[in-house]
Amino acid sequence: MKPLQKKLSIFYYSVFVLAVLFAVVGYFFNKNGLIVADRSVVDIFKLIIIVYMLTIIPLSLKVFSTKVKKIAQIENENEKFAKYLSIAKIRIALLSIIFLFGIIAFYIINVKDYIYIAGIGAIVLIFCLPTKNRIENDLFIEKID
């Protein structure tokens, strides 16, 4: 259980490290005026990310829930943990796209609406935080204290 939580936590927090890196790079691009976007491009990007956000958030949470119910029925613990790790990483990666794109777009395109998209992405990622209790509840592991 401990290695599974550790691997997921490293993957989870690496998204936030990447976000800080994107924010720093975006800040310098914005400060130097390297990127200037046309208004129609900004609107298209905003439409794409909003449609992605509205579809991927409920879809990823629902698919994860149904997959975890199937994974919980597997008897082999190593196989169960490996499949859970892969499906949890996919969910985090899909949802982190919203967060990271919002940060990049906020700095590079310089439109304030994208900070709200990044905020929504960060809030959704909170629901993916890999804690010991959450993993145990997902995999129906009896607590042994």
GIZIBEL-V468160 format. One record per helix or strand. SS is the DSSP state (2 for helix, 1 for strand). FROM is the first residue (numbers start at 0). TO is the last residue. If there is no record, write none. Layout:
ss;from;to
SS;FROM;TO
SS;FROM;TO
This chain:
ss;from;to
2;1;30
2;38;70
2;76;107
2;112;125
2;131;138
